[in-house]
Amino acid sequence: MSVSLFSHHHLRSLLQRYLVRAGTGSDIAQKVADNLVESSLKGHDSHGVTLLPRYIRAILAGDLNPGATLTTLSDAGPIVSFDGGHGFGQALGEQAMSVGIERVRQFGVAIIGLSNTHHLGRIGAWAEQVASAGLVSIHFANVAAPSAVLPFDGLRARLGTNPFCVGVPLQNRPPVILDFATSAIAGNKARIAWNEGRAIPAGCAVDANGEPTTDPAVLMTEPLGALLPFGGHKGAGLSLICSLLGAALTGGETESQQIPPRAGIINNMLSILFDPARLGAEERYSQALLAQVDWVRSGQEGRDVQIPGEPELRAYARRQEEGIWIDDVNWQAFVALEALNT
């Protein structure tokens, strides 16, 4: 499989240009382009620049509204609920988190519901935004799509890849950002493996007959297999919680609605934000957090123990210098955009 290497500067410009051609305002287009490029820089190609062709197709199919704005469904002070109207999650997610941060300043805590938004991208970006304001956040996200993940000991897919994320700010250090799909691997990581002609790790998927497989094709072509939850019953349980909190409570679609395949990627999310200084540790919390992080690293001679969020920082530094790789299958999808009626 051949690949091409691009600078992040070139990709930011290229993605913005395609989005503007498809009817996206310049400012929003740049925000979306930057978000996708940042995800690729941080090593998450599954949530990065290769999603752009799908976004364009979603706009053309009417499943992504590039001009949509947040609609307030309810506002009860520290609890606010928004509908995204299938608009760009990269813009609407940032706006929703900004409201949450402002409400934490007022009330010490905020709960933000965001339903029916197009792809929110890498959920860790929202935890990073909140952490940069000195606040802790917890995010339960749902993927409103055909079920792709088996429940624990199940025969039929009934769950989504539903991400879970936590962000914790650290004094004078990058924040702890725990961000993962509740499936053994994210669905888009299987797509990347399929494009590149490589296997997915063992223990991540089963074929249509329920047999374990490392072939990503079973997740891309009929008859479809399914992803497995990470950690057996633990991942399956957390995936269910992400749908209950992230979608059922916010007004979004859950997997129970048997959503048909769609052009876009629709997400729902519940976010809990709070000021760590208002809990029992009070102003001592900063040192307590650093002490625990340092303790995890201690006594691990010869081992590369990383704190959640550090792999992304390492990838970011490396890819800013080396560039971002795009495999030939995905690059041809970019080339095909030139022929679309935009």
TORVEX-156932 format. One record per residue: chain; residue number from 1; x, y, z of N, C-alpha, C in turn. Coordinates in steps of 0.02 Angstrom, whole numbers, padded with zeros to 5 digits. Layout:
% TORVEX-156932
A,NUM,X,Y,Z,X,Y,Z,X,Y,Z
...
% end
This chain:
% TORVEX-156932
A,1,00042,-00059,00000,00000,00000,00000,00044,00062,00000
A,2,00038,00104,-00051,00077,00165,-00055,00045,00219,-00012
A,3,00087,00264,00012,00063,00319,00054,00096,00384,00031
A,4,00065,00439,00047,00092,00505,00032,00099,00544,00097
A,5,00149,00587,00098,00165,00626,00158,00150,00700,00146
A,6,00114,00731,00193,00095,00801,00184,00110,00840,00248
A,7,00127,00903,00241,00136,00946,00299,00067,00965,00327
A,8,00065,00977,00391,00001,00996,00421,-00022,01064,00395
A,9,00024,01108,00376,00004,01173,00348,-00033,01163,00282
A,10,-00007,01119,00239,-00040,01106,00175,-00109,01076,00186
A,11,-00115,01029,00232,-00178,00996,00243,-00231,01043,00272
A,12,-00210,01088,00316,-00258,01136,00343,-00288,01178,00287
A,13,-00247,01200,00240,-00270,01240,00184,-00313,01199,00137
A,14,-00291,01138,00122,-00327,01095,00076,-00397,01078,00102
A,15,-00401,01058,00165,-00466,01039,00193,-00513,01099,00196
A,16,-00487,01157,00215,-00530,01216,00217,-00558,01231,00148
A,17,-00516,01225,00097,-00538,01240,00028,-00594,01194,00007
A,18,-00588,01130,00020,-00641,01083,00002,-00706,01098,00039
A,19,-00700,01115,00103,-00760,01129,00142,-00795,01193,00118
A,20,-00757,01244,00102,-00787,01306,00076,-00822,01292,00010
A,21,-00791,01253,-00033,-00823,01235,-00097,-00889,01200,-00086
A,22,-00895,01164,-00031,-00957,01126,-00017,-01009,01168,00020
A,23,-00996,01233,00028,-01045,01277,00058,-01035,01294,00131
A,24,-00976,01279,00158,-00961,01295,00227,-00931,01364,00232
A,25,-00952,01403,00281,-00922,01468,00293,-00848,01462,00307
A,26,-00810,01513,00288,-00737,01510,00293,-00713,01497,00364
A,27,-00742,01531,00413,-00720,01523,00483,-00734,01453,00508
A,28,-00794,01427,00494,-00812,01360,00516,-00768,01309,00480
A,29,-00757,01320,00415,-00715,01274,00376,-00645,01269,00406
A,30,-00617,01326,00427,-00551,01325,00457,-00551,01289,00523
A,31,-00604,01298,00563,-00609,01264,00627,-00612,01189,00618
A,32,-00652,01166,00569,-00658,01095,00556,-00592,01067,00530
A,33,-00561,01103,00483,-00497,01081,00455,-00444,01075,00509
A,34,-00440,01125,00553,-00391,01123,00607,-00403,01065,00654
A,35,-00466,01052,00670,-00482,00997,00715,-00461,00930,00686
A,36,-00475,00919,00621,-00457,00856,00589,-00381,00849,00585
A,37,-00347,00902,00567,-00274,00900,00562,-00243,00888,00631
A,38,-00270,00922,00683,-00243,00911,00750,-00251,00839,00772
A,39,-00308,00807,00755,-00318,00737,00772,-00266,00693,00739
A,40,-00252,00707,00675,-00200,00668,00640,-00131,00681,00671
A,41,-00116,00743,00686,-00052,00758,00718,-00043,00721,00783
A,42,-00098,00711,00819,-00094,00677,00884,-00098,00601,00878
A,43,-00093,00577,00816,-00089,00505,00805,-00155,00470,00794
A,44,-00210,00507,00793,-00276,00477,00785,-00301,00487,00713
A,45,-00270,00450,00667,-00289,00456,00597,-00362,00438,00586
A,46,-00389,00395,00628,-00458,00373,00622,-00507,00431,00631
A,47,-00485,00484,00665,-00527,00542,00678,-00498,00605,00645
A,48,-00454,00594,00597,-00417,00649,00568,-00436,00666,00497
A,49,-00386,00685,00458,-00398,00716,00393,-00433,00670,00343
A,50,-00426,00604,00352,-00457,00558,00303,-00533,00556,00309
A,51,-00561,00589,00359,-00634,00592,00364,-00664,00646,00319
A,52,-00622,00690,00293,-00648,00746,00254,-00692,00725,00195
A,53,-00672,00675,00154,-00717,00655,00099,-00786,00633,00123
A,54,-00789,00598,00180,-00854,00578,00205,-00894,00639,00227
A,55,-00862,00688,00257,-00897,00749,00276,-00928,00783,00214
A,56,-00889,00787,00160,-00915,00819,00099,-00974,00780,00072
A,57,-00969,00714,00071,-01026,00674,00047,-01087,00683,00091
A,58,-01076,00691,00156,-01132,00702,00202,-01166,00769,00189
A,59,-01127,00820,00173,-01156,00885,00155,-01199,00878,00092
A,60,-01172,00845,00042,-01208,00837,-00021,-01271,00795,-00013
A,61,-01270,00748,00035,-01328,00705,00048,-01379,00738,00094
A,62,-01363,00796,00122,-01409,00831,00167,-01408,00805,00238
A,63,-01357,00764,00255,-01352,00736,00322,-01307,00777,00367
A,64,-01273,00826,00338,-01231,00873,00375,-01249,00943,00352
A,65,-01271,00985,00399,-01291,01054,00384,-01234,01101,00404
A,66,-01194,01124,00356,-01135,01164,00373,-01152,01231,00406
A,67,-01214,01253,00400,-01232,01318,00430,-01271,01312,00495
A,68,-01279,01252,00520,-01320,01242,00581,-01288,01274,00642
A,69,-01330,01300,00686,-01307,01329,00749,-01341,01292,00807
A,70,-01316,01303,00867,-01345,01271,00925,-01414,01298,00940
A,71,-01460,01253,00955,-01526,01271,00979,-01531,01251,01053
A,72,-01548,01299,01096,-01554,01283,01167,-01620,01248,01180
A,73,-01617,01187,01205,-01677,01149,01221,-01701,01164,01291
A,74,-01654,01173,01337,-01672,01191,01406,-01612,01224,01439
A,75,-01627,01269,01486,-01574,01305,01521,-01597,01313,01594
A,76,-01566,01273,01637,-01582,01275,01708,-01521,01295,01749
A,77,-01486,01346,01725,-01427,01369,01762,-01367,01325,01749
A,78,-01350,01281,01796,-01292,01238,01785,-01306,01179,01738
A,79,-01368,01169,01718,-01386,01115,01673,-01415,01145,01609
A,80,-01380,01133,01553,-01401,01162,01489,-01401,01106,01437
A,81,-01453,01106,01395,-01458,01056,01343,-01466,01090,01275
A,82,-01426,01066,01227,-01426,01094,01159,-01442,01040,01107
A,83,-01471,01063,01051,-01478,01021,00992,-01433,01050,00938
A,84,-01394,01007,00904,-01346,01031,00855,-01372,01035,00784
A,85,-01432,01009,00771,-01461,01015,00704,-01417,00986,00649
A,86,-01379,00934,00664,-01334,00902,00616,-01281,00950,00589
A,87,-01262,01000,00630,-01208,01045,00611,-01140,01017,00630
A,88,-01088,01052,00609,-01020,01028,00622,-01006,01023,00697
A,89,-00990,00963,00720,-00974,00953,00790,-00912,00991,00811
A,90,-00866,01001,00765,-00805,01037,00782,-00819,01109,00805
A,91,-00871,01140,00777,-00890,01207,00798,-00938,01205,00857
A,92,-00989,01162,00852,-01041,01160,00903,-01015,01131,00968
A,93,-00970,01082,00964,-00941,01055,01025,-00902,01108,01063
A,94,-00863,01147,01026,-00824,01201,01058,-00871,01252,01091
A,95,-00925,01270,01057,-00972,01318,01085,-01006,01291,01148
A,96,-01025,01228,01145,-01059,01198,01203,-01012,01195,01263
A,97,-00948,01178,01252,-00900,01176,01307,-00887,01246,01334
A,98,-00889,01297,01291,-00879,01365,01314,-00936,01386,01361
A,99,-00997,01366,01344,-01053,01379,01389,-01043,01343,01455
A,100,-01021,01279,01451,-01008,01241,01512,-00957,01274,01557
A,101,-00903,01298,01527,-00850,01331,01566,-00878,01394,01600
A,102,-00917,01431,01564,-00946,01492,01593,-00993,01476,01651
A,103,-01031,01422,01644,-01077,01403,01698,-01039,01377,01759
A,104,-00983,01343,01748,-00943,01321,01806,-00917,01381,01844
A,105,-00899,01434,01808,-00877,01495,01843,-00932,01522,01888
A,106,-00995,01513,01867,-01051,01538,01907,-01070,01490,01963
A,107,-01074,01425,01946,-01105,01377,01992,-01057,01324,02020
A,108,-00996,01321,01995,-00949,01270,02018,-00953,01205,01980
A,109,-01009,01194,01946,-01019,01132,01909,-01067,01147,01851
A,110,-01061,01108,01798,-01107,01114,01742,-01118,01046,01710
A,111,-01179,01034,01688,-01195,00975,01649,-01222,00999,01582
A,112,-01189,00978,01529,-01205,01001,01461,-01228,00943,01418
A,113,-01288,00947,01392,-01313,00897,01345,-01307,00925,01274
A,114,-01283,00883,01229,-01277,00903,01159,-01301,00845,01115
A,115,-01357,00855,01082,-01386,00802,01041,-01386,00821,00967
A,116,-01388,00769,00925,-01399,00777,00853,-01349,00824,00820
A,117,-01286,00816,00838,-01234,00854,00805,-01196,00808,00758
A,118,-01171,00835,00703,-01127,00794,00662,-01063,00780,00700
A,119,-01023,00737,00674,-00965,00708,00707,-00928,00756,00752
A,120,-00922,00738,00816,-00886,00780,00864,-00811,00770,00860
A,121,-00789,00723,00818,-00718,00712,00811,-00689,00677,00872
A,122,-00627,00692,00884,-00592,00663,00942,-00619,00697,01006
A,123,-00651,00658,01049,-00683,00686,01108,-00631,00717,01155
A,124,-00569,00692,01152,-00517,00721,01194,-00505,00795,01181
A,125,-00524,00819,01122,-00516,00891,01108,-00559,00933,01154
A,126,-00618,00907,01173,-00662,00946,01216,-00638,00943,01289
A,127,-00609,00886,01308,-00579,00881,01375,-00519,00928,01379
A,128,-00481,00934,01325,-00424,00980,01325,-00447,01052,01330
A,129,-00501,01069,01296,-00527,01138,01300,-00547,01155,01372
A,130,-00581,01108,01404,-00604,01120,01473,-00544,01122,01521
A,131,-00496,01076,01510,-00437,01075,01554,-00397,01139,01549
A,132,-00396,01169,01489,-00358,01231,01481,-00389,01287,01522
A,133,-00452,01279,01542,-00484,01327,01587,-00475,01308,01660
A,134,-00436,01255,01674,-00423,01234,01742,-00477,01190,01772
A,135,-00519,01161,01729,-00577,01123,01753,-00571,01050,01734
A,136,-00604,01008,01773,-00609,00936,01759,-00672,00925,01717
A,137,-00669,00876,01672,-00729,00859,01634,-00733,00784,01621
A,138,-00795,00760,01615,-00810,00690,01601,-00861,00690,01543
A,139,-00849,00649,01492,-00890,00650,01432,-00914,00580,01414
A,140,-00978,00574,01402,-01009,00512,01381,-01039,00525,01311
A,141,-01010,00495,01259,-01032,00508,01191,-01063,00446,01160
A,142,-01111,00458,01117,-01147,00404,01082,-01141,00414,01007
A,143,-01136,00359,00971,-01134,00361,00898,-01202,00338,00871
A,144,-01239,00384,00841,-01306,00369,00816,-01299,00338,00747
A,145,-01287,00273,00746,-01274,00236,00684,-01297,00164,00694
A,146,-01299,00125,00640,-01316,00054,00649,-01270,00022,00702
A,147,-01298,-00020,00744,-01258,-00052,00797,-01200,-00090,00767
A,148,-01141,-00080,00797,-01081,-00111,00770,-01042,-00152,00820
A,149,-01065,-00153,00884,-01028,-00185,00937,-01073,-00236,00973
A,150,-01045,-00295,00986,-01083,-00346,01023,-01087,-00328,01096
A,151,-01144,-00340,01129,-01144,-00337,01202,-01105,-00397,01228
A,152,-01085,-00395,01290,-01046,-00450,01319,-01086,-00516,01314
A,153,-01053,-00567,01287,-01082,-00633,01277,-01142,-00631,01230
A,154,-01144,-00581,01185,-01200,-00573,01140,-01189,-00606,01072
A,155,-01243,-00611,01035,-01242,-00639,00967,-01252,-00586,00914
A,156,-01287,-00532,00931,-01305,-00479,00883,-01278,-00412,00908
A,157,-01253,-00372,00862,-01229,-00305,00879,-01287,-00263,00904
A,158,-01279,-00232,00961,-01331,-00190,00991,-01304,-00125,01019
A,159,-01238,-00114,01014,-01207,-00056,01044,-01167,-00018,00991
A,160,-01149,00044,01007,-01104,00083,00965,-01033,00081,00991
A,161,-00988,00114,00956,-00918,00119,00979,-00911,00172,01034
A,162,-00964,00203,01052,-00975,00254,01103,-00914,00274,01146
A,163,-00884,00332,01132,-00824,00352,01168,-00839,00377,01239
A,164,-00788,00368,01281,-00788,00394,01350,-00724,00433,01359
A,165,-00729,00489,01394,-00670,00533,01400,-00671,00569,01468
A,166,-00612,00578,01497,-00603,00617,01558,-00542,00662,01548
A,167,-00548,00725,01569,-00491,00771,01567,-00479,00800,01636
A,168,-00415,00799,01658,-00396,00825,01724,-00337,00872,01715
A,169,-00345,00936,01733,-00289,00983,01725,-00236,00971,01778
A,170,-00173,00980,01758,-00116,00975,01804,-00079,01042,01805
A,171,-00056,01061,01864,-00022,01125,01871,00045,01124,01834
A,172,00053,01170,01787,00115,01179,01748,00135,01116,01709
A,173,00086,01074,01693,00099,01015,01652,00040,01005,01605
A,174,00050,00968,01552,-00007,00951,01509,-00059,00911,01550
A,175,-00123,00917,01533,-00174,00882,01571,-00173,00806,01558
A,176,-00204,00770,01604,-00218,00699,01593,-00281,00696,01550
A,177,-00276,00663,01493,-00333,00657,01447,-00343,00583,01432
A,178,-00393,00554,01463,-00411,00484,01450,-00469,00484,01400
A,179,-00457,00455,01342,-00506,00460,01287,-00504,00395,01248
A,180,-00559,00357,01249,-00559,00294,01212,-00629,00273,01191
A,181,-00632,00236,01136,-00694,00203,01115,-00707,00146,01163
A,182,-00770,00131,01175,-00787,00075,01218,-00786,00008,01181
A,183,-00776,00010,01115,-00761,-00050,01078,-00686,-00064,01084
A,184,-00665,-00125,01067,-00594,-00143,01074,-00550,-00097,01032
A,185,-00574,-00077,00973,-00542,-00024,00933,-00598,00019,00905
A,186,-00581,00081,00888,-00631,00125,00857,-00647,00098,00788
A,187,-00709,00109,00766,-00730,00086,00701,-00688,00114,00645
A,188,-00670,00178,00650,-00629,00208,00597,-00558,00181,00596
A,189,-00533,00154,00652,-00467,00122,00651,-00469,00058,00609
A,190,-00527,00023,00611,-00535,-00035,00567,-00536,-00014,00494
A,191,-00567,00043,00480,-00569,00069,00412,-00499,00085,00386
A,192,-00458,00116,00429,-00390,00132,00410,-00351,00068,00395
A,193,-00358,00017,00439,-00324,-00046,00428,-00345,-00079,00363
A,194,-00410,-00077,00348,-00436,-00105,00286,-00405,-00070,00225
A,195,-00403,-00004,00227,-00373,00034,00172,-00300,00017,00162
A,196,-00265,00005,00217,-00193,-00007,00214,-00176,-00081,00203
A,197,-00227,-00123,00201,-00216,-00194,00188,-00183,-00231,00245
A,198,-00194,-00210,00306,-00165,-00244,00363,-00219,-00270,00410
A,199,-00199,-00317,00453,-00246,-00347,00500,-00259,-00301,00558
A,200,-00316,-00312,00591,-00329,-00279,00655,-00306,-00326,00711
A,201,-00294,-00301,00771,-00271,-00345,00825,-00321,-00401,00840
A,202,-00295,-00456,00863,-00338,-00511,00885,-00380,-00489,00944
A,203,-00441,-00517,00950,-00484,-00501,01006,-00525,-00438,00997
A,204,-00526,-00411,00936,-00563,-00349,00924,-00628,-00359,00886
A,205,-00635,-00414,00849,-00693,-00420,00805,-00710,-00494,00794
A,206,-00772,-00504,00772,-00795,-00570,00750,-00827,-00562,00681
A,207,-00828,-00617,00643,-00861,-00613,00577,-00936,-00624,00585
A,208,-00971,-00629,00527,-01044,-00634,00528,-01068,-00698,00562
A,209,-01024,-00747,00569,-01041,-00810,00602,-01020,-00810,00676
A,210,-00995,-00754,00699,-00974,-00750,00769,-00905,-00778,00782
A,211,-00867,-00792,00729,-00800,-00819,00738,-00749,-00763,00744
A,212,-00701,-00770,00790,-00649,-00718,00797,-00610,-00709,00732
A,213,-00592,-00647,00717,-00556,-00633,00656,-00512,-00572,00665
A,214,-00459,-00568,00625,-00417,-00508,00623,-00424,-00473,00555
A,215,-00472,-00494,00515,-00483,-00465,00449,-00532,-00405,00454
A,216,-00509,-00344,00441,-00553,-00286,00448,-00609,-00285,00396
A,217,-00602,-00325,00343,-00654,-00327,00291,-00722,-00347,00319
A,218,-00723,-00386,00373,-00787,-00409,00400,-00826,-00351,00430
A,219,-00793,-00295,00442,-00825,-00236,00470,-00843,-00185,00416
A,220,-00822,-00198,00354,-00831,-00151,00300,-00876,-00176,00244
A,221,-00882,-00242,00237,-00920,-00271,00182,-00969,-00322,00207
A,222,-01023,-00331,00169,-01073,-00382,00186,-01046,-00452,00173
A,223,-01066,-00502,00214,-01107,-00495,00275,-01064,-00468,00332
A,224,-01091,-00418,00367,-01052,-00383,00418,-01043,-00426,00481
A,225,-00983,-00421,00508,-00970,-00448,00574,-00982,-00393,00626
A,226,-00945,-00395,00680,-00955,-00344,00732,-00891,-00335,00772
A,227,-00883,-00276,00800,-00830,-00263,00847,-00848,-00292,00915
A,228,-00797,-00306,00954,-00807,-00327,01023,-00796,-00268,01070
A,229,-00829,-00268,01128,-00814,-00215,01177,-00746,-00227,01208
A,230,-00712,-00173,01229,-00649,-00183,01264,-00664,-00212,01333
A,231,-00620,-00254,01357,-00626,-00279,01425,-00690,-00317,01441
A,232,-00720,-00350,01391,-00778,-00391,01403,-00837,-00352,01431
A,233,-00862,-00374,01489,-00922,-00343,01517,-00911,-00270,01537
A,234,-00848,-00252,01551,-00834,-00183,01573,-00846,-00134,01515
A,235,-00817,-00148,01458,-00826,-00104,01401,-00898,-00103,01377
A,236,-00930,-00162,01377,-01000,-00166,01356,-01045,-00125,01402
A,237,-01032,-00130,01467,-01071,-00091,01515,-01061,-00017,01507
A,238,-00998,00004,01496,-00984,00075,01488,-01014,00101,01423
A,239,-01013,00061,01370,-01045,00081,01307,-01119,00093,01316
A,240,-01152,00049,01353,-01223,00059,01367,-01234,00124,01406
A,241,-01193,00137,01456,-01199,00198,01494,-01190,00260,01450
A,242,-01143,00256,01402,-01133,00313,01356,-01196,00327,01315
A,243,-01232,00274,01295,-01294,00285,01258,-01349,00309,01303
A,244,-01353,00282,01364,-01406,00304,01409,-01397,00378,01429
A,245,-01336,00397,01447,-01324,00466,01468,-01314,00512,01408
A,246,-01275,00490,01359,-01257,00533,01304,-01313,00545,01254
A,247,-01359,00496,01247,-01411,00502,01196,-01481,00500,01225
A,248,-01498,00448,01262,-01566,00441,01287,-01587,00501,01329
A,249,-01541,00527,01371,-01558,00583,01414,-01553,00651,01380
A,250,-01514,00656,01327,-01504,00721,01294,-01552,00733,01237
A,251,-01590,00682,01217,-01637,00690,01162,-01610,00664,01096
A,252,-01554,00628,01098,-01525,00600,01038,-01551,00530,01023
A,253,-01529,00503,00967,-01549,00435,00947,-01505,00383,00980
A,254,-01535,00331,01008,-01497,00274,01034,-01499,00218,00983
A,255,-01458,00167,00995,-01455,00110,00950,-01522,00073,00945
A,256,-01563,00079,00997,-01628,00044,00997,-01674,00068,00942
A,257,-01660,00126,00914,-01702,00152,00860,-01683,00123,00791
A,258,-01636,00075,00793,-01617,00037,00732,-01604,00084,00674
A,259,-01557,00127,00684,-01540,00180,00636,-01511,00148,00573
A,260,-01537,00166,00515,-01510,00139,00452,-01443,00172,00435
A,261,-01405,00142,00390,-01343,00174,00368,-01357,00244,00341
A,262,-01311,00290,00355,-01321,00360,00335,-01255,00388,00308
A,263,-01261,00444,00272,-01202,00474,00243,-01158,00506,00296
A,264,-01189,00537,00346,-01151,00572,00397,-01136,00530,00458
A,265,-01105,00561,00507,-01090,00530,00572,-01122,00574,00625
A,266,-01174,00549,00657,-01211,00590,00705,-01193,00568,00776
A,267,-01176,00617,00817,-01156,00605,00886,-01203,00640,00935
A,268,-01205,00613,00995,-01238,00644,01052,-01190,00639,01111
A,269,-01192,00686,01158,-01143,00685,01212,-01170,00720,01274
A,270,-01157,00690,01331,-01169,00722,01396,-01101,00737,01427
A,271,-01091,00799,01447,-01027,00819,01477,-01039,00848,01547
A,272,-00998,00826,01593,-01000,00852,01662,-00935,00889,01675
A,273,-00940,00953,01692,-00883,00995,01705,-00886,01020,01777
A,274,-00828,01025,01810,-00828,01054,01877,-00761,01083,01895
A,275,-00763,01126,01946,-00704,01161,01971,-00673,01117,02026
A,276,-00613,01089,02014,-00584,01044,02064,-00568,01079,02130
A,277,-00561,01144,02130,-00544,01180,02192,-00602,01181,02240
A,278,-00663,01163,02218,-00722,01166,02262,-00736,01100,02296
A,279,-00693,01050,02287,-00703,00986,02321,-00661,00984,02385
A,280,-00660,00927,02418,-00632,00921,02486,-00558,00939,02491
A,281,-00519,00926,02439,-00448,00942,02443,-00435,01017,02440
A,282,-00486,01054,02416,-00482,01127,02409,-00419,01146,02371
A,283,-00382,01195,02394,-00324,01219,02357,-00266,01169,02357
A,284,-00270,01117,02397,-00217,01067,02399,-00222,01019,02340
A,285,-00276,01024,02301,-00288,00974,02250,-00232,00971,02198
A,286,-00202,01029,02182,-00151,01030,02129,-00092,00985,02147
A,287,-00068,00990,02208,-00012,00948,02229,-00033,00875,02236
A,288,-00094,00863,02258,-00117,00794,02264,-00120,00760,02195
A,289,-00142,00796,02144,-00144,00767,02077,-00074,00751,02052
A,290,-00027,00798,02060,00041,00787,02037,00074,00729,02074
A,291,00061,00724,02139,00091,00670,02178,00068,00602,02153
A,292,00004,00596,02136,-00021,00531,02112,00008,00514,02044
A,293,00011,00563,01999,00040,00551,01933,00113,00530,01939
A,294,00151,00564,01981,00221,00547,01991,00229,00478,02023
A,295,00183,00461,02067,00185,00395,02100,00176,00339,02048
A,296,00132,00349,02001,00121,00298,01949,00185,00285,01910
A,297,00224,00336,01898,00287,00327,01860,00343,00298,01902
A,298,00341,00306,01967,00398,00290,02010,00411,00215,02012
A,299,00476,00197,02019,00495,00128,02027,00486,00086,01964
A,300,00482,00117,01907,00470,00081,01844,00533,00082,01800
A,301,00590,00068,01831,00654,00073,01796,00654,00034,01730
A,302,00675,00069,01677,00680,00036,01613,00615,00030,01575
A,303,00561,00053,01605,00495,00049,01572,00471,00119,01553
A,304,00435,00122,01498,00410,00186,01473,00337,00194,01494
A,305,00326,00209,01557,00258,00218,01583,00232,00286,01561
A,306,00177,00286,01525,00147,00348,01500,00081,00362,01535
A,307,00069,00425,01546,00006,00449,01574,-00042,00463,01517
A,308,-00107,00448,01525,-00155,00463,01470,-00148,00534,01444
A,309,-00141,00540,01378,-00130,00603,01346,-00059,00611,01321
A,310,-00011,00575,01351,00059,00580,01329,00072,00550,01261
A,311,00041,00493,01243,00053,00467,01174,00034,00518,01121
A,312,-00019,00556,01133,-00040,00607,01085,00011,00663,01081
A,313,00040,00683,01138,00090,00737,01137,00152,00715,01100
A,314,00172,00652,01108,00231,00627,01073,00219,00624,00997
A,315,00160,00598,00979,00144,00595,00908,00141,00665,00878
A,316,00114,00712,00915,00108,00781,00891,00176,00811,00875
A,317,00223,00803,00920,00290,00830,00909,00323,00797,00849
A,318,00315,00732,00843,00346,00695,00788,00315,00714,00720
A,319,00249,00716,00717,00215,00727,00653,00219,00800,00630
A,320,00226,00846,00677,00238,00915,00656,00302,00920,00615
A,321,00352,00880,00634,00415,00881,00598,00413,00837,00535
A,322,00385,00777,00542,00388,00728,00488,00331,00735,00437
A,323,00274,00760,00459,00216,00764,00416,00164,00711,00433
A,324,00109,00711,00395,00053,00666,00406,00047,00620,00346
A,325,00044,00555,00358,00039,00506,00305,-00034,00495,00286
A,326,-00048,00490,00222,-00115,00472,00197,-00106,00414,00148
A,327,-00140,00358,00162,-00134,00300,00118,-00167,00314,00051
A,328,-00150,00272,00001,-00172,00285,-00067,-00248,00281,-00074
A,329,-00281,00235,-00038,-00354,00229,-00042,-00387,00294,-00019
A,330,-00363,00320,00037,-00392,00382,00063,-00374,00441,00018
A,331,-00313,00441,-00010,-00295,00497,-00053,-00337,00498,-00116
A,332,-00353,00440,-00143,-00396,00437,-00202,-00466,00464,-00186
A,333,-00488,00457,-00123,-00552,00486,-00103,-00548,00562,-00105
A,334,-00490,00590,-00089,-00480,00663,-00095,-00482,00683,-00169
A,335,-00447,00645,-00210,-00445,00660,-00281,-00515,00659,-00311
A,336,-00556,00611,-00288,-00624,00605,-00314,-00668,00665,-00296
A,337,-00649,00702,-00245,-00688,00761,-00226,-00689,00812,-00282
A,338,-00637,00813,-00323,-00634,00862,-00377,-00691,00852,-00427
A,339,-00716,00790,-00431,-00769,00775,-00480,-00839,00785,-00451
A,340,-00843,00796,-00385,-00909,00805,-00355,-00939,00873,-00374
A,341,-01004,00875,-00377,-01039,00937,-00395,-01045,00982,-00334
A,342,-00992,01017,-00319,-00993,01063,-00262,-00985,01135,-00285
% end
